[in-house]
Amino acid sequence: QVQLVESGGGSVQAGGSLRLSCAVSGYTGYTYRRNCMGWFRQAPGKEREGVAAINSDASTYSADSVKGRFTISQDNAKNTLYLQMNSLKPEDTATYYCAAVLGYGCYSGTWDRSRDFGYWGRGTQVTVSS
Protein backbone atom coordinates (compact mmCIF):
# COMPACT_ATOMS: atom_id res chain seq x y z
CA GLN A 1 0.00 0.00 0.00
CA VAL A 2 1.39 3.37 -1.02
CA GLN A 3 1.94 5.77 1.87
CA LEU A 4 3.12 9.37 1.83
CA VAL A 5 4.18 11.05 5.07
CA GLU A 6 5.05 14.74 5.17
CA SER A 7 7.30 16.44 7.70
CA GLY A 8 9.15 19.70 8.16
CA GLY A 9 6.31 22.14 8.59
CA GLY A 10 6.36 24.81 11.26
CA SER A 11 6.12 28.49 12.05
CA VAL A 12 8.54 31.02 10.64
CA GLN A 13 8.74 34.74 10.14
CA ALA A 14 8.41 36.32 6.73
CA GLY A 15 11.63 35.98 4.79
CA GLY A 16 12.53 32.73 6.48
CA SER A 17 12.97 29.25 5.06
CA LEU A 18 11.62 25.76 5.59
CA ARG A 19 12.24 22.44 3.93
CA LEU A 20 9.38 20.00 3.66
CA SER A 21 9.98 16.30 3.21
CA CYS A 22 7.69 13.55 2.01
CA ALA A 23 8.67 9.94 2.66
CA VAL A 24 7.15 7.55 0.13
CA SER A 25 6.73 3.86 0.76
CA GLY A 26 4.91 0.86 -0.61
CA TYR A 27 5.11 1.65 -4.31
CA THR A 28 7.16 -1.33 -5.37
CA GLY A 29 6.36 -2.12 -8.96
CA TYR A 30 6.09 1.50 -10.01
CA THR A 31 9.77 2.19 -9.53
CA TYR A 32 10.69 1.90 -13.19
CA ARG A 33 7.63 3.55 -14.61
CA ARG A 34 7.05 7.23 -15.23
CA ASN A 35 5.80 8.75 -12.00
CA CYS A 36 5.06 12.26 -10.81
CA MET A 37 5.24 13.67 -7.33
CA GLY A 38 3.77 16.98 -6.30
CA TRP A 39 3.22 19.46 -3.52
CA PHE A 40 -0.16 21.10 -3.05
CA ARG A 41 -1.35 23.53 -0.42
CA GLN A 42 -4.64 24.65 1.01
CA ALA A 43 -5.26 27.71 3.13
CA PRO A 44 -8.42 28.10 5.23
CA GLY A 45 -11.36 29.05 3.07
CA LYS A 46 -9.44 28.56 -0.16
CA GLU A 47 -9.23 25.82 -2.75
CA ARG A 48 -6.33 23.43 -2.86
CA GLU A 49 -3.69 24.65 -5.29
CA GLY A 50 -0.66 23.11 -6.89
CA VAL A 51 2.70 24.37 -5.69
CA ALA A 52 5.20 22.27 -7.64
CA ALA A 53 5.60 18.88 -9.26
CA ILE A 54 8.46 16.71 -10.43
CA ASN A 55 8.52 13.78 -12.83
CA SER A 56 10.67 10.71 -12.43
CA ASP A 57 12.90 12.13 -15.18
CA ALA A 58 13.46 15.18 -12.92
CA SER A 59 11.48 17.61 -15.09
CA THR A 60 9.70 20.10 -12.86
CA TYR A 61 6.76 22.47 -12.82
CA SER A 62 5.87 25.18 -10.32
CA ALA A 63 3.24 27.79 -9.68
CA ASP A 64 4.02 31.36 -10.69
CA SER A 65 3.49 32.46 -7.09
CA VAL A 66 6.45 30.40 -5.88
CA LYS A 67 8.84 30.59 -8.82
CA GLY A 68 12.27 31.71 -7.71
CA ARG A 69 11.46 30.97 -4.06
CA PHE A 70 10.49 27.29 -3.84
CA THR A 71 12.41 24.34 -5.26
CA ILE A 72 11.08 20.80 -5.61
CA SER A 73 13.50 17.89 -5.65
CA GLN A 74 13.61 14.17 -5.02
CA ASP A 75 16.07 11.63 -3.70
CA ASN A 76 15.20 8.36 -5.38
CA ALA A 77 17.62 6.40 -3.19
CA LYS A 78 15.77 7.59 -0.10
CA ASN A 79 12.30 7.55 -1.70
CA THR A 80 11.86 11.09 -0.46
CA LEU A 81 10.41 14.21 -2.02
CA TYR A 82 11.46 17.67 -0.87
CA LEU A 83 10.21 21.22 -1.10
CA GLN A 84 12.75 23.88 -0.22
CA MET A 85 10.90 27.08 0.59
CA ASN A 86 12.83 30.33 0.80
CA SER A 87 11.74 33.96 1.18
CA LEU A 88 8.51 32.82 2.73
CA LYS A 89 5.57 35.21 2.78
CA PRO A 90 2.48 35.31 5.00
CA GLU A 91 0.40 34.28 1.97
CA ASP A 92 2.33 31.00 1.89
CA THR A 93 0.57 30.00 5.10
CA ALA A 94 -1.33 26.78 4.43
CA THR A 95 -1.42 23.06 4.97
CA TYR A 96 0.99 21.49 2.50
CA TYR A 97 0.25 18.10 1.03
CA CYS A 98 2.46 15.64 -0.78
CA ALA A 99 0.81 13.73 -3.63
CA ALA A 100 1.74 11.09 -6.18
CA VAL A 101 0.72 9.95 -9.62
CA LEU A 102 2.14 6.47 -10.15
CA GLY A 103 2.61 5.00 -13.61
CA TYR A 104 1.90 8.33 -15.31
CA GLY A 105 3.73 11.62 -15.59
CA CYS A 106 2.83 15.23 -15.07
CA TYR A 107 2.68 17.60 -18.02
CA SER A 108 2.72 21.30 -18.66
CA GLY A 109 -0.69 22.85 -18.28
CA THR A 110 -2.14 19.98 -16.23
CA TRP A 111 0.48 19.23 -13.60
CA ASP A 112 -1.53 21.00 -10.90
CA ARG A 113 -4.76 19.09 -11.51
CA SER A 114 -5.24 17.58 -8.07
CA ARG A 115 -7.79 15.02 -9.25
CA ASP A 116 -5.06 13.28 -11.25
CA PHE A 117 -3.10 12.48 -8.11
CA GLY A 118 -4.21 9.19 -6.63
CA TYR A 119 -2.15 9.17 -3.46
CA TRP A 120 -2.00 11.85 -0.78
CA GLY A 121 -0.31 12.48 2.52
CA ARG A 122 -2.10 13.93 5.52
CA GLY A 123 -0.43 17.30 5.27
CA THR A 124 1.92 19.46 7.29
CA GLN A 125 1.14 22.97 8.49
CA VAL A 126 3.25 25.95 7.44
CA THR A 127 2.60 29.27 9.14
CA VAL A 128 4.41 32.43 8.10
CA SER A 129 4.06 35.50 10.30
CA SER A 130 4.69 39.06 9.21
Secondary structure, 3 states (H helix, E strand, C coil): CCEEEEECCEEEECCCCEEEEEEEECCCCCCCCCCEEEEEEECCCCCCEEEEEEECCCCEEECCCCCCCEEEEEECCCCEEEEEECCCCHHHCEEEEEEEECCCCCCCCCCCCHHHCCEECCCEEEEEEC
